[in-house]
Amino acid sequence: MAQAGSADFRGAFLQTAAKGWMFVVVFLLSLSFSQAQPPPPSPSGQDKPSAVQGWQRAIDENPNLVRRTQEEALAGGLFQMGLKYFKGQEFSQDYKKAAEMFRLAGEQGDSRAQYYLAQMYIHGRGVSRDPIEALKWYRRAAEKGHPLAQFDLGQLYRRGQEVPRDYSETVKWYQESAKQGYPPAQLNLGVMYEEGIGVPRNYITAFEWYSQAAAQGSPPAQCALGKFYWHGYGVTQDYAAAVKWYRLSAVSGYQDAQYNLGQLYRQGRLVPQDYREALKWYRLAADQGHAGAQLNMGVMYFEGLGVPRDPRESVKWYGKAAEQGEAMAQYNLGQMYLLGQGIPPDKNRAVEWFQRAARQGFEPAKKKLHALGLDG
């Protein structure tokens, strides 16, 4: 299962976070004032405390809170300045200046700035690429509860490229992010439990995390739910629910779900058999590079299912799937070359494709090579 891409969710989280800093000063000072006791009345008993006196008393009685408020306001302002340089809003885009602003804000404890700075180090924007420095800033932001930093930190430990692979750390940070409702973390945590990576395999827990991500519109999670309902993994088997989730995911453009829907329509399982509908879903997935869908497009054109028979079109789709390593497509393409169907006959090319399929253990290809007097 593919990991969550997450660009849309990431953008929404950052946009929401960027709006919050300006309210810090007002809120904290209001809290200070509301908790402060009013000054005693004057001896005459007629003077009333002014607003200025109230604020001054709040400041006098809460110096640490006021200092922290000032620091947070400063950090928030620096972050916003960095964001403007980063995005080229109001200023010319300047990654170096953005990094400087993010560093100043990050040193003041702003988790958003820490996260952006980590991203700049990992991609080498405005600073020299430095995975170790990126890890430091990711961790600082993650420990302050930044959900995207927590997720990306988990990703670093899962890939094991910039830092040594550590699945227990991956699961830990996915969980922290997922508990805050970040869908890509919920999705990937589901994958970890489904496949037993860093945790004991647990379909029930995987189903729970997939469900949370799917409810927020994650197409890969919706497709995973379809699979779980279809096979009864961690939930009572329910084919109707499986079709529902596959369709939701497919409509959102997720290629695995589109392929699965194509299979259902071609076979007439739980939906009326409809080759044209099958072809529609196969094509959507195939155009995104799904090898299985490309193979089936070749079959549909070769057999004339839902479309006029067209061996040349069949060769095209077999070729796309074969180049991706789909063994059956490699075998079928070899047959097309051998028999000259949709393409001029070429025994050498046929043997080449049979051999590539045979090296993957595809038995029909091995038998074909044997019949041609060749080994696999």
Sequence and secondary structure as in RCSB ss.txt:
>XXXX:A:sequence
MAQAGSADFRGAFLQTAAKGWMFVVVFLLSLSFSQAQPPPPSPSGQDKPSAVQGWQRAIDENPNLVRRTQEEALA
GGLFQMGLKYFKGQEFSQDYKKAAEMFRLAGEQGDSRAQYYLAQMYIHGRGVSRDPIEALKWYRRAAEKGHPLAQ
FDLGQLYRRGQEVPRDYSETVKWYQESAKQGYPPAQLNLGVMYEEGIGVPRNYITAFEWYSQAAAQGSPPAQCAL
GKFYWHGYGVTQDYAAAVKWYRLSAVSGYQDAQYNLGQLYRQGRLVPQDYREALKWYRLAADQGHAGAQLNMGVM
YFEGLGVPRDPRESVKWYGKAAEQGEAMAQYNLGQMYLLGQGIPPDKNRAVEWFQRAARQGFEPAKKKLHALGLD
G
>XXXX:A:secstr
      HHHHHHHHHHHHTSGGGHHHHHHHHHHHHS      TTS     HHHHHHHHHHH HHHHHHHHHHHHH
HHHHHHHHHHHHTSSS   HHHHHHHHHHHHHTT HHHHHHHHHHHHHTSSS   HHHHHHHHHHHHHTT HHHH
HHHHHHHHHTSSS   HHHHHHHHHHHHHTT HHHHHHHHHHHHHTSSS   HHHHHHHHHHHHHTT HHHHHHH
HHHHHHTSSS   HHHHHHHHHHHHHTT HHHHHHHHHHHHHTSSS   HHHHHHHHHHHHTTT HHHHHHHHHH
HHHTSSS   HHHHHHHHHHHHHTT HHHHHHHHHHHHHTSSS   HHHHHHHHHHHHTTT HHHHHHHHHTT  
 
